[in-house]
Amino acid sequence: MELKGITKVYGSGPAAVHALAGVDLRIDQSEFVAIMGPSGSGKSTAMNMLGCLDTPSSGQYLFKGVEVGGLNQDQRALLRRNFLGFVFQGFNLLPRTSALENVELPLIYRGMRQAERRALALDALKKVGLAGRESHSPGELSGGEQQRAAIARAIASQPDVLLADEPTGNLDTSRSREIMELLTSLNKDEGITIIMVTHEREMADYADRTILFVDGKIASDGRTKEAA
């Protein structure tokens, strides 16, 4: 994934907000990257660019060598569906359905047959430590378990990249560490590229690389221990 001279401007004239101001960034396969920065620094906008949830005002975004700006809306949706997984601060689980059914949902959109998607969903739940909890609804799961179910949903489609926006923001310290250990395992054992936005230095320390955004630009980019 590569951003070249990416800018993003919201509004126009005196009211224009320059969320990104010429960002150059490359993320290689199987990296675990933490993106940090104060509120309004551009880190979430950069995440939205990488996740094909927003388009730049100028510059290029290359995904596997393909210029994303040249794709139409349907092609961008296919890119998200086939290559990207998303985890958010809010778990975004359907309350009246089981953990298994929640994990199956994106596979339904892919048009998979029930037997195939059921097998993938069960495998994903096993990977995140929820084997035996498949029939439980979100209300019957703890906060940490709900986030694990959300991660299972994100990885069930076997994405190349997992984008996590404040994945521990709604969890206590103990559950946060469990989720970070899970993400580390998915990165090391499954080879999934992980890009995580976080405000918490302790959570960023799990990543191999930390990028700091300030005023729409990258202020620093280096190995996590060096950044700390």
C-alpha positions as CSV (number, residue, x, y, z in Angstrom):
1,M,0.0,0.0,0.0
2,E,1.5,3.3,-1.0
3,L,0.4,6.9,-0.7
4,K,2.1,9.4,-2.9
5,G,1.6,13.2,-2.2
6,I,-1.8,12.6,-0.8
7,T,-3.8,15.7,0.2
8,K,-7.3,15.9,1.5
9,V,-9.2,19.2,1.8
10,Y,-12.7,19.5,3.3
11,G,-14.6,22.7,2.3
12,S,-13.3,25.6,0.4
13,G,-12.1,29.2,0.8
14,P,-11.4,30.5,4.3
15,A,-13.3,27.6,5.8
16,A,-11.2,24.9,4.1
17,V,-9.7,22.3,6.3
18,H,-6.5,20.6,5.1
19,A,-6.8,17.2,6.8
20,L,-3.8,15.8,4.9
21,A,-1.0,17.9,3.4
22,G,1.1,15.9,1.0
23,V,1.5,12.5,2.7
24,D,4.0,9.9,1.4
25,L,3.6,6.5,3.0
26,R,4.4,2.9,2.1
27,I,3.2,-0.1,4.1
28,D,4.6,-3.5,3.1
29,Q,2.9,-6.9,3.3
30,S,2.8,-8.4,6.8
31,E,3.8,-5.2,8.6
32,F,2.1,-4.2,11.9
33,V,1.8,-0.4,11.9
34,A,0.5,1.9,14.6
35,I,-0.7,5.3,13.6
36,M,-0.8,7.9,16.3
37,G,-1.3,11.7,16.6
38,P,-3.5,14.3,18.4
39,S,-7.1,14.9,17.5
40,G,-7.3,16.6,14.1
41,S,-3.8,15.4,13.1
42,G,-5.0,13.5,10.0
43,K,-4.5,10.0,11.3
44,S,-8.1,8.9,10.8
45,T,-8.3,10.5,7.4
46,A,-5.2,8.6,6.4
47,M,-6.8,5.4,7.7
48,N,-9.9,6.2,5.6
49,M,-7.7,6.6,2.5
50,L,-6.0,3.3,3.0
51,G,-9.3,1.6,3.6
52,C,-10.8,3.1,0.4
53,L,-13.5,4.8,2.5
54,D,-12.5,8.2,1.2
55,T,-10.9,9.7,-1.8
56,P,-7.9,12.2,-1.9
57,S,-8.1,15.7,-3.2
58,S,-4.8,15.1,-5.0
59,G,-2.1,12.5,-5.1
60,Q,-2.0,8.8,-5.8
61,Y,-2.9,5.7,-3.8
62,L,-1.5,2.4,-5.0
63,F,-2.8,-0.9,-3.7
64,K,-0.8,-3.9,-4.9
65,G,0.5,-1.6,-7.7
66,V,-3.0,-0.6,-8.8
67,E,-4.0,3.1,-8.9
68,V,-7.1,3.1,-6.6
69,G,-8.1,6.6,-7.9
70,G,-8.7,5.0,-11.3
71,L,-11.3,2.6,-9.9
72,N,-15.0,3.2,-10.0
73,Q,-17.3,3.0,-7.0
74,D,-18.1,-0.7,-7.6
75,Q,-14.5,-1.7,-8.1
76,R,-13.5,0.1,-4.9
77,A,-16.2,-1.8,-3.1
78,L,-14.9,-5.1,-4.5
79,L,-11.4,-4.1,-3.3
80,R,-12.7,-3.5,0.2
81,R,-14.7,-6.7,0.2
82,N,-11.9,-9.0,-1.1
83,F,-8.7,-7.6,0.4
84,L,-9.6,-5.5,3.5
85,G,-11.0,-6.2,6.9
86,F,-12.2,-3.5,9.4
87,V,-12.4,-3.3,13.2
88,F,-13.7,-0.2,14.9
89,Q,-13.9,1.1,18.5
90,G,-17.6,0.3,18.6
91,F,-18.1,-3.4,18.0
92,N,-20.9,-2.9,15.5
93,L,-22.4,-6.3,16.1
94,L,-26.1,-7.1,15.3
95,P,-27.7,-7.4,18.7
96,R,-30.3,-10.1,17.9
97,T,-28.1,-12.5,16.1
98,S,-25.5,-15.0,17.3
99,A,-21.7,-14.5,17.2
100,L,-21.6,-17.0,14.4
101,E,-24.3,-15.2,12.3
102,N,-22.5,-11.9,12.8
103,V,-19.2,-13.4,11.5
104,E,-21.0,-14.9,8.6
105,L,-22.6,-11.6,7.5
106,P,-19.8,-10.3,5.2
107,L,-19.5,-13.7,3.6
108,I,-23.2,-13.6,2.6
109,Y,-22.4,-10.4,0.7
110,R,-19.8,-12.4,-1.2
111,G,-22.5,-14.8,-2.3
112,M,-20.9,-17.8,-0.6
113,R,-22.9,-21.0,0.0
114,Q,-24.0,-21.6,3.5
115,A,-21.7,-24.6,4.2
116,E,-18.6,-22.7,3.0
117,R,-19.3,-19.5,4.9
118,R,-20.3,-21.5,8.0
119,A,-16.9,-23.3,7.9
120,L,-15.0,-20.0,7.5
121,A,-16.9,-18.3,10.3
122,L,-16.3,-21.2,12.7
123,D,-12.6,-21.1,11.9
124,A,-12.4,-17.4,12.4
125,L,-14.1,-17.7,15.8
126,K,-11.7,-20.4,16.8
127,K,-8.7,-18.2,15.8
128,V,-9.9,-15.5,18.1
129,G,-10.6,-17.8,21.1
130,L,-14.4,-17.9,20.8
131,A,-14.8,-21.6,20.1
132,G,-17.9,-22.8,22.1
133,R,-19.4,-19.3,22.2
134,E,-20.7,-19.3,18.6
135,S,-24.4,-19.4,19.6
136,H,-24.2,-16.5,22.1
137,S,-25.6,-13.1,21.2
138,P,-23.5,-9.9,21.7
139,G,-25.5,-9.2,24.9
140,E,-24.3,-12.5,26.3
141,L,-20.6,-11.7,25.6
142,S,-18.2,-9.5,27.5
143,G,-16.7,-6.4,25.9
144,G,-13.5,-8.2,25.1
145,E,-15.5,-11.1,23.6
146,Q,-17.5,-8.8,21.5
147,Q,-14.4,-7.2,20.1
148,R,-13.0,-10.7,19.4
149,A,-16.2,-11.5,17.5
150,A,-15.8,-8.2,15.6
151,I,-12.2,-9.2,14.7
152,A,-13.4,-12.7,13.7
153,R,-15.9,-11.1,11.4
154,A,-13.1,-9.0,9.9
155,I,-10.8,-11.9,9.2
156,A,-13.4,-14.5,8.1
157,S,-13.1,-13.3,4.5
158,Q,-9.3,-13.9,4.8
159,P,-8.2,-10.3,4.1
160,D,-4.7,-9.3,3.2
161,V,-5.0,-6.1,5.4
162,L,-6.8,-5.5,8.7
163,L,-7.5,-1.9,9.5
164,A,-8.3,-1.3,13.2
165,D,-9.5,2.1,14.4
166,E,-9.1,2.5,18.2
167,P,-9.8,-1.3,18.6
168,T,-9.2,-1.1,22.4
169,G,-11.0,2.3,23.0
170,N,-14.0,0.8,24.7
171,L,-12.1,-1.8,26.8
172,D,-10.4,-1.9,30.2
173,T,-6.6,-2.4,30.4
174,S,-6.7,-6.2,30.8
175,R,-9.1,-6.7,27.9
176,S,-7.1,-4.3,25.8
177,R,-4.0,-6.3,26.2
178,E,-5.8,-9.5,25.3
179,I,-7.0,-7.8,22.0
180,M,-3.5,-6.5,21.3
181,E,-2.0,-10.0,21.8
182,L,-4.7,-11.4,19.4
183,L,-3.8,-8.8,16.8
184,T,-0.1,-9.6,17.2
185,S,-0.8,-13.3,16.7
186,L,-2.9,-12.6,13.6
187,N,0.0,-10.6,12.2
188,K,2.8,-13.1,13.1
189,D,0.9,-16.4,12.5
190,E,-1.5,-15.5,9.7
191,G,0.7,-12.9,7.9
192,I,-2.1,-10.3,8.0
193,T,-1.0,-6.7,7.5
194,I,-2.3,-4.7,10.4
195,I,-2.8,-0.9,10.4
196,M,-4.0,0.4,13.7
197,V,-5.0,3.9,14.8
198,T,-4.6,4.5,18.5
199,H,-4.2,7.2,21.1
200,E,-2.6,4.9,23.6
201,R,1.2,4.5,23.6
202,E,1.0,1.1,25.4
203,M,-1.2,-0.3,22.6
204,A,1.1,1.2,19.9
205,D,4.1,-0.6,21.6
206,Y,2.7,-3.9,20.3
207,A,3.3,-2.8,16.7
208,D,6.6,-3.1,14.8
209,R,6.4,0.4,13.4
210,T,4.8,3.7,14.7
211,I,3.8,6.6,12.5
212,L,3.1,9.9,14.1
213,F,0.8,12.4,12.4
214,V,0.8,16.1,13.2
215,D,-1.1,18.8,11.3
216,G,-1.9,16.6,8.3
217,K,1.7,15.5,7.8
218,I,3.9,12.6,9.0
219,A,6.1,14.0,11.8
220,S,7.9,10.7,12.4
221,D,8.0,7.2,11.1
222,G,10.2,4.5,12.6
223,R,10.5,1.2,14.5
224,T,8.2,1.3,17.6
225,K,11.0,1.0,20.2
226,E,12.9,3.8,18.6
227,A,9.8,6.0,18.4
228,A,9.0,5.4,22.1
